[in-house]
Amino acid sequence: MIKRTLTVSAGWSMATIGVLHTAVFLPHPYWGGWLAGGLRSGEGGDASLSVFWALPGSFVVPLVLLGLLVVRLGRRGERVPGYAGWALGGWAAGCVLLIGPSGFLLGFVPAGLLIAEDVLARRRGEGRGVTARVAGREEDARPRS
């Protein structure tokens, strides 16, 4: 089985970005108001609402889950389609253009790794699917279209 090192690294970087984002925004005093229903009743205020969209309402949880999925695919010898890296990079670029230099710059790390893995695989002439049999799983050995 070929382990896709760049894909695995991209996945871990996505998961790490999500965890670091949570660690930065977690210690805010708004949790009590949120849990008491302040967001539903409209009593939270603009600052509370902004922090909500920066932490629990943000892309953090899906980013961590996506990162872990990418890690799993890379460990199985699969690669993520190149468009995923381009889309992630485009999203990060758009956010940086809107708000300036920020943590969104970190989004270029997994985007670049996914794009690089795709470019390298295409240069080697590999298809889109699994390139080698994964031990113990017959369905993993079939090429994907």
VEXVEXSE-649017 format. One record per atom (N, C-alpha, C): residue number from 1; atom name; y, z, x. Coordinates in nm, 2 decimals, padded with zeros to 4 digits, always signed. Last residue first. Layout:
N
NUM	CA	Y	Z	X;
...
This chain:
145
145	N	+00.49	-01.05	-01.35;
145	CA	+00.58	-01.17	-01.35;
145	C	+00.72	-01.13	-01.39;
144	N	+00.28	-00.89	-01.11;
144	CA	+00.37	-00.88	-01.23;
144	C	+00.46	-01.00	-01.23;
143	N	-00.06	-00.87	-01.02;
143	CA	+00.08	-00.92	-01.00;
143	C	+00.16	-00.92	-01.13;
142	N	-00.26	-00.58	-01.03;
142	CA	-00.23	-00.71	-01.09;
142	C	-00.08	-00.75	-01.06;
141	N	-00.29	-00.33	-00.93;
141	CA	-00.32	-00.43	-00.84;
141	C	-00.28	-00.57	-00.89;
140	N	-00.25	-00.15	-01.14;
140	CA	-00.15	-00.16	-01.04;
140	C	-00.17	-00.28	-00.94;
139	N	-00.49	-00.15	-01.27;
139	CA	-00.38	-00.22	-01.33;
139	C	-00.26	-00.24	-01.24;
138	N	-00.66	+00.01	-01.11;
138	CA	-00.68	-00.14	-01.12;
138	C	-00.56	-00.21	-01.17;
137	N	-00.61	+00.25	-00.89;
137	CA	-00.56	+00.21	-01.02;
137	C	-00.57	+00.05	-01.02;
136	N	-00.70	+00.34	-00.64;
136	CA	-00.75	+00.41	-00.76;
136	C	-00.69	+00.36	-00.89;
135	N	-00.42	+00.25	-00.45;
135	CA	-00.55	+00.32	-00.45;
135	C	-00.58	+00.38	-00.58;
134	N	-00.28	-00.05	-00.52;
134	CA	-00.25	+00.09	-00.51;
134	C	-00.39	+00.16	-00.54;
133	N	-00.27	-00.35	-00.33;
133	CA	-00.34	-00.26	-00.43;
133	C	-00.31	-00.12	-00.41;
132	N	+00.05	-00.50	-00.28;
132	CA	-00.08	-00.45	-00.23;
132	C	-00.14	-00.36	-00.34;
131	N	+00.28	-00.57	-00.41;
131	CA	+00.23	-00.66	-00.31;
131	C	+00.09	-00.62	-00.25;
130	N	+00.38	-00.58	-00.74;
130	CA	+00.32	-00.50	-00.64;
130	C	+00.25	-00.59	-00.54;
129	N	+00.64	-00.83	-00.80;
129	CA	+00.54	-00.73	-00.83;
129	C	+00.49	-00.65	-00.72;
128	N	+00.80	-01.04	-00.72;
128	CA	+00.86	-00.93	-00.78;
128	C	+00.77	-00.81	-00.80;
127	N	+00.69	-01.16	-00.39;
127	CA	+00.72	-01.18	-00.53;
127	C	+00.78	-01.05	-00.59;
126	N	+00.82	-01.23	-00.07;
126	CA	+00.74	-01.15	-00.16;
126	C	+00.79	-01.17	-00.30;
125	N	+00.95	-01.35	+00.15;
125	CA	+00.88	-01.43	+00.05;
125	C	+00.79	-01.35	-00.04;
124	N	+01.11	-01.22	+00.31;
124	CA	+00.97	-01.21	+00.35;
124	C	+00.89	-01.30	+00.26;
123	N	+01.35	-01.25	+00.17;
123	CA	+01.33	-01.32	+00.30;
123	C	+01.19	-01.32	+00.35;
122	N	+01.29	-01.08	-00.04;
122	CA	+01.30	-01.22	-00.07;
122	C	+01.29	-01.30	+00.06;
121	N	+01.30	-00.83	+00.09;
121	CA	+01.18	-00.88	+00.03;
121	C	+01.18	-01.03	+00.00;
120	N	+01.57	-00.82	+00.17;
120	CA	+01.46	-00.83	+00.27;
120	C	+01.33	-00.88	+00.21;
119	N	+01.69	-00.81	-00.08;
119	CA	+01.72	-00.93	+00.01;
119	C	+01.61	-00.94	+00.11;
118	N	+01.59	-00.57	-00.18;
118	CA	+01.57	-00.69	-00.25;
118	C	+01.59	-00.81	-00.16;
117	N	+01.69	-00.39	+00.01;
117	CA	+01.55	-00.40	-00.02;
117	C	+01.51	-00.53	-00.08;
116	N	+01.97	-00.43	-00.03;
116	CA	+01.91	-00.46	+00.10;
116	C	+01.76	-00.48	+00.08;
115	N	+02.00	-00.33	-00.29;
115	CA	+02.03	-00.47	-00.26;
115	C	+01.96	-00.51	-00.13;
114	N	+01.93	-00.06	-00.25;
114	CA	+01.86	-00.14	-00.34;
114	C	+01.88	-00.29	-00.32;
113	N	+02.13	+00.01	-00.07;
113	CA	+01.99	+00.02	-00.03;
113	C	+01.91	-00.06	-00.12;
112	N	+02.37	-00.03	-00.22;
112	CA	+02.34	-00.10	-00.10;
112	C	+02.20	-00.10	-00.05;
111	N	+02.33	+00.17	-00.42;
111	CA	+02.34	+00.03	-00.45;
111	C	+02.31	-00.06	-00.33;
110	N	+02.32	+00.41	-00.27;
110	CA	+02.20	+00.36	-00.34;
110	C	+02.21	+00.21	-00.37;
109	N	+02.60	+00.38	-00.17;
109	CA	+02.49	+00.41	-00.09;
109	C	+02.36	+00.36	-00.16;
108	N	+02.79	+00.35	-00.37;
108	CA	+02.76	+00.24	-00.29;
108	C	+02.64	+00.26	-00.20;
107	N	+02.83	+00.60	-00.48;
107	CA	+02.74	+00.51	-00.55;
107	C	+02.71	+00.38	-00.47;
106	N	+03.02	+00.73	-00.33;
106	CA	+02.88	+00.75	-00.29;
106	C	+02.78	+00.66	-00.36;
105	N	+03.25	+00.67	-00.46;
105	CA	+03.22	+00.59	-00.34;
105	C	+03.08	+00.61	-00.30;
104	N	+03.27	+00.86	-00.66;
104	CA	+03.21	+00.73	-00.70;
104	C	+03.18	+00.64	-00.57;
103	N	+03.42	+01.07	-00.56;
103	CA	+03.27	+01.07	-00.54;
103	C	+03.20	+00.94	-00.58;
102	N	+03.70	+00.86	-00.47;
102	CA	+03.64	+00.98	-00.53;
102	C	+03.49	+00.98	-00.49;
101	N	+03.99	+00.67	-00.47;
101	CA	+03.88	+00.72	-00.39;
101	C	+03.83	+00.85	-00.45;
100	N	+04.06	+00.57	-00.81;
100	CA	+04.09	+00.58	-00.67;
100	C	+03.97	+00.64	-00.60;
99	N	+04.01	+00.51	-01.08;
99	CA	+04.06	+00.65	-01.04;
99	C	+04.09	+00.67	-00.90;
98	N	+03.96	+00.23	-01.09;
98	CA	+04.03	+00.30	-01.20;
98	C	+04.09	+00.44	-01.16;
97	N	+03.82	+00.17	-00.86;
97	CA	+03.94	+00.10	-00.89;
97	C	+04.02	+00.17	-01.00;
96	N	+03.60	+00.34	-00.90;
96	CA	+03.69	+00.36	-00.79;
96	C	+03.82	+00.29	-00.81;
95	N	+03.48	+00.21	-01.12;
95	CA	+03.53	+00.35	-01.13;
95	C	+03.63	+00.38	-01.02;
94	N	+03.41	-00.04	-01.01;
94	CA	+03.50	-00.03	-01.12;
94	C	+03.56	+00.11	-01.14;
93	N	+03.23	+00.05	-00.81;
93	CA	+03.35	-00.02	-00.77;
93	C	+03.46	-00.01	-00.89;
92	N	+03.02	+00.15	-00.97;
92	CA	+03.09	+00.24	-00.88;
92	C	+03.23	+00.18	-00.84;
91	N	+02.95	-00.09	-01.11;
91	CA	+02.99	+00.03	-01.18;
91	C	+03.07	+00.12	-01.09;
90	N	+02.86	-00.24	-00.89;
90	CA	+02.97	-00.28	-00.97;
90	C	+03.03	-00.17	-01.05;
89	N	+02.64	-00.09	-00.80;
89	CA	+02.76	-00.11	-00.71;
89	C	+02.88	-00.15	-00.79;
88	N	+02.48	-00.12	-01.03;
88	CA	+02.52	+00.02	-00.98;
88	C	+02.64	+00.01	-00.89;
87	N	+02.44	-00.39	-01.02;
87	CA	+02.51	-00.33	-01.14;
87	C	+02.56	-00.19	-01.10;
86	N	+02.31	-00.43	-00.78;
86	CA	+02.44	-00.50	-00.80;
86	C	+02.51	-00.43	-00.92;
85	N	+02.08	-00.29	-00.82;
85	CA	+02.17	-00.25	-00.72;
85	C	+02.31	-00.31	-00.74;
84	N	+01.97	-00.44	-01.04;
84	CA	+02.00	-00.29	-01.05;
84	C	+02.10	-00.24	-00.95;
83	N	+01.93	-00.69	-00.94;
83	CA	+02.04	-00.67	-01.03;
83	C	+02.07	-00.53	-01.05;
82	N	+01.69	-00.67	-00.79;
82	CA	+01.82	-00.67	-00.72;
82	C	+01.94	-00.65	-00.81;
81	N	+01.45	-00.45	-00.92;
81	CA	+01.51	-00.58	-00.92;
81	C	+01.65	-00.57	-00.86;
80	N	+01.28	-00.23	-00.70;
80	CA	+01.36	-00.24	-00.82;
80	C	+01.43	-00.38	-00.81;
79	N	+00.94	-00.27	-00.59;
79	CA	+01.09	-00.26	-00.57;
79	C	+01.16	-00.28	-00.70;
78	N	+00.65	-00.08	-00.52;
78	CA	+00.72	-00.17	-00.60;
78	C	+00.87	-00.16	-00.56;
77	N	+00.50	+00.11	-00.39;
77	CA	+00.51	-00.02	-00.33;
77	C	+00.59	-00.12	-00.41;
76	N	+00.51	+00.36	-00.48;
76	CA	+00.40	+00.28	-00.53;
76	C	+00.40	+00.14	-00.47;
75	N	+00.75	+00.45	-00.38;
75	CA	+00.63	+00.51	-00.33;
75	C	+00.50	+00.43	-00.37;
74	N	+00.92	+00.31	-00.55;
74	CA	+00.92	+00.28	-00.41;
74	C	+00.79	+00.33	-00.34;
73	N	+00.88	+00.43	-00.80;
73	CA	+00.85	+00.29	-00.78;
73	C	+00.83	+00.26	-00.63;
72	N	+00.97	+00.69	-00.74;
72	CA	+00.83	+00.67	-00.77;
72	C	+00.79	+00.52	-00.75;
71	N	+01.24	+00.65	-00.69;
71	CA	+01.15	+00.70	-00.58;
71	C	+01.01	+00.67	-00.61;
70	N	+01.31	+00.56	-00.94;
70	CA	+01.32	+00.46	-00.83;
70	C	+01.24	+00.51	-00.71;
69	N	+01.28	+00.80	-01.08;
69	CA	+01.20	+00.68	-01.12;
69	C	+01.20	+00.58	-01.01;
68	N	+01.48	+00.95	-00.96;
68	CA	+01.34	+00.99	-00.95;
68	C	+01.24	+00.88	-00.98;
67	N	+01.71	+00.81	-01.04;
67	CA	+01.68	+00.82	-00.90;
67	C	+01.53	+00.86	-00.88;
66	N	+01.70	+00.84	-01.32;
66	CA	+01.68	+00.71	-01.26;
66	C	+01.65	+00.72	-01.11;
65	N	+01.74	+01.12	-01.33;
65	CA	+01.61	+01.06	-01.38;
65	C	+01.59	+00.92	-01.32;
64	N	+02.00	+01.13	-01.22;
64	CA	+01.89	+01.20	-01.15;
64	C	+01.76	+01.14	-01.20;
63	N	+02.13	+00.98	-01.41;
63	CA	+02.13	+00.93	-01.27;
63	C	+02.02	+01.00	-01.20;
62	N	+02.10	+01.12	-01.65;
62	CA	+02.04	+00.99	-01.64;
62	C	+02.03	+00.95	-01.49;
61	N	+02.26	+01.35	-01.56;
61	CA	+02.11	+01.37	-01.60;
61	C	+02.05	+01.23	-01.59;
60	N	+02.52	+01.24	-01.52;
60	CA	+02.45	+01.31	-01.41;
60	C	+02.30	+01.31	-01.44;
59	N	+02.71	+01.11	-01.67;
59	CA	+02.59	+01.03	-01.63;
59	C	+02.50	+01.10	-01.53;
58	N	+02.83	+01.38	-01.88;
58	CA	+02.84	+01.27	-01.79;
58	C	+02.71	+01.20	-01.77;
57	N	+02.82	+01.61	-02.03;
57	CA	+02.83	+01.48	-02.10;
57	C	+02.84	+01.36	-02.01;
56	N	+02.81	+01.81	-01.84;
56	CA	+02.69	+01.79	-01.93;
56	C	+02.70	+01.66	-02.00;
55	N	+03.06	+01.70	-01.66;
55	CA	+02.94	+01.77	-01.63;
55	C	+02.83	+01.74	-01.73;
54	N	+03.28	+01.56	-01.75;
54	CA	+03.25	+01.55	-01.61;
54	C	+03.12	+01.62	-01.58;
53	N	+03.30	+01.62	-02.01;
53	CA	+03.27	+01.48	-01.98;
53	C	+03.24	+01.47	-01.83;
52	N	+03.38	+01.89	-01.98;
52	CA	+03.26	+01.86	-02.05;
52	C	+03.21	+01.72	-02.01;
51	N	+03.63	+01.86	-01.86;
51	CA	+03.52	+01.91	-01.78;
51	C	+03.39	+01.89	-01.84;
50	N	+03.77	+01.75	-02.08;
50	CA	+03.76	+01.68	-01.96;
50	C	+03.64	+01.73	-01.87;
49	N	+03.76	+01.97	-02.26;
49	CA	+03.69	+01.84	-02.29;
49	C	+03.67	+01.76	-02.17;
48	N	+03.91	+02.16	-02.12;
48	CA	+03.77	+02.19	-02.15;
48	C	+03.70	+02.06	-02.18;
47	N	+04.16	+02.03	-02.12;
47	CA	+04.09	+02.06	-02.00;
47	C	+03.94	+02.09	-02.02;
46	N	+04.22	+02.00	-02.40;
46	CA	+04.20	+01.89	-02.32;
46	C	+04.12	+01.92	-02.19;
45	N	+04.03	+02.23	-02.62;
45	CA	+04.15	+02.18	-02.55;
45	C	+04.11	+02.07	-02.46;
44	N	+03.85	+02.36	-02.80;
44	CA	+03.83	+02.36	-02.66;
44	C	+03.95	+02.32	-02.58;
43	N	+03.84	+02.34	-03.07;
43	CA	+03.92	+02.45	-03.01;
43	C	+03.92	+02.45	-02.86;
42	N	+03.68	+02.17	-03.21;
42	CA	+03.80	+02.12	-03.16;
42	C	+03.89	+02.22	-03.10;
41	N	+03.43	+02.24	-03.30;
41	CA	+03.54	+02.28	-03.38;
41	C	+03.68	+02.23	-03.33;
40	N	+03.27	+02.14	-03.09;
40	CA	+03.25	+02.09	-03.22;
40	C	+03.37	+02.12	-03.31;
39	N	+03.36	+02.29	-02.87;
39	CA	+03.38	+02.15	-02.87;
39	C	+03.36	+02.09	-03.01;
38	N	+03.30	+02.56	-02.94;
38	CA	+03.44	+02.52	-02.92;
38	C	+03.46	+02.37	-02.92;
37	N	+03.05	+02.68	-02.97;
37	CA	+03.09	+02.58	-03.06;
37	C	+03.23	+02.53	-03.05;
36	N	+02.97	+02.85	-02.77;
36	CA	+03.01	+02.91	-02.90;
36	C	+03.05	+02.81	-03.00;
35	N	+02.93	+02.68	-02.56;
35	CA	+02.81	+02.74	-02.63;
35	C	+02.84	+02.80	-02.76;
34	N	+03.20	+02.64	-02.49;
34	CA	+03.11	+02.53	-02.54;
34	C	+02.99	+02.58	-02.62;
33	N	+03.28	+02.90	-02.42;
33	CA	+03.34	+02.83	-02.53;
33	C	+03.26	+02.72	-02.58;
32	N	+03.11	+02.93	-02.19;
32	CA	+03.11	+03.02	-02.30;
32	C	+03.16	+02.96	-02.43;
31	N	+03.19	+02.72	-02.02;
31	CA	+03.05	+02.72	-02.08;
31	C	+03.05	+02.81	-02.20;
30	N	+03.43	+02.73	-01.89;
30	CA	+03.43	+02.67	-02.03;
30	C	+03.29	+02.68	-02.09;
29	N	+03.47	+02.80	-01.63;
29	CA	+03.47	+02.91	-01.73;
29	C	+03.45	+02.85	-01.87;
28	N	+03.24	+02.65	-01.40;
28	CA	+03.37	+02.65	-01.48;
28	C	+03.36	+02.75	-01.59;
27	N	+03.04	+02.57	-01.19;
27	CA	+03.11	+02.70	-01.20;
27	C	+03.24	+02.69	-01.27;
26	N	+02.96	+02.28	-01.20;
26	CA	+02.89	+02.39	-01.27;
26	C	+02.97	+02.52	-01.29;
25	N	+03.07	+02.08	-01.04;
25	CA	+03.13	+02.11	-01.16;
25	C	+03.07	+02.22	-01.24;
24	N	+02.91	+02.09	-00.80;
24	CA	+03.06	+02.10	-00.79;
24	C	+03.12	+02.14	-00.92;
23	N	+02.65	+02.07	-00.90;
23	CA	+02.69	+02.18	-00.82;
23	C	+02.84	+02.20	-00.81;
22	N	+02.66	+01.81	-01.01;
22	CA	+02.64	+01.93	-01.10;
22	C	+02.68	+02.05	-01.02;
21	N	+02.69	+01.66	-00.78;
21	CA	+02.79	+01.65	-00.89;
21	C	+02.78	+01.77	-00.98;
20	N	+02.45	+01.71	-00.65;
20	CA	+02.57	+01.76	-00.59;
20	C	+02.69	+01.76	-00.70;
19	N	+02.27	+01.59	-00.84;
19	CA	+02.26	+01.73	-00.81;
19	C	+02.39	+01.79	-00.75;
18	N	+02.35	+01.32	-00.81;
18	CA	+02.35	+01.39	-00.94;
18	C	+02.35	+01.54	-00.93;
17	N	+02.31	+01.27	-00.54;
17	CA	+02.44	+01.26	-00.60;
17	C	+02.45	+01.33	-00.73;
16	N	+02.03	+01.30	-00.54;
16	CA	+02.11	+01.39	-00.46;
16	C	+02.25	+01.39	-00.51;
15	N	+01.94	+01.08	-00.69;
15	CA	+01.91	+01.22	-00.74;
15	C	+02.00	+01.32	-00.67;
14	N	+02.04	+00.87	-00.52;
14	CA	+02.09	+00.89	-00.66;
14	C	+02.06	+01.03	-00.71;
13	N	+01.89	+00.92	-00.29;
13	CA	+02.03	+00.94	-00.28;
13	C	+02.09	+00.95	-00.42;
12	N	+01.63	+00.88	-00.38;
12	CA	+01.67	+01.01	-00.34;
12	C	+01.82	+01.03	-00.33;
11	N	+01.65	+00.60	-00.43;
11	CA	+01.62	+00.69	-00.54;
11	C	+01.66	+00.83	-00.50;
10	N	+01.70	+00.50	-00.17;
10	CA	+01.80	+00.48	-00.28;
10	C	+01.78	+00.58	-00.39;
9	N	+01.46	+00.57	-00.05;
9	CA	+01.59	+00.63	+00.00;
9	C	+01.70	+00.62	-00.11;
8	N	+01.29	+00.40	-00.18;
8	CA	+01.27	+00.55	-00.19;
8	C	+01.40	+00.62	-00.15;
7	N	+01.39	+00.16	-00.10;
7	CA	+01.39	+00.19	-00.24;
7	C	+01.38	+00.34	-00.26;
6	N	+01.35	+00.17	+00.17;
6	CA	+01.48	+00.16	+00.13;
6	C	+01.49	+00.20	-00.02;
5	N	+01.06	+00.19	+00.18;
5	CA	+01.15	+00.29	+00.23;
5	C	+01.29	+00.29	+00.18;
4	N	+00.81	+00.13	+00.00;
4	CA	+00.94	+00.07	+00.01;
4	C	+01.04	+00.17	+00.05;
3	N	+00.49	+00.10	+00.14;
3	CA	+00.59	+00.20	+00.08;
3	C	+00.73	+00.13	+00.11;
2	N	+00.22	-00.08	+00.05;
2	CA	+00.35	-00.09	+00.12;
2	C	+00.44	+00.01	+00.06;
1	N	-00.12	+00.00	+00.08;
1	CA	+00.00	+00.00	+00.00;
1	C	+00.12	+00.00	+00.09;
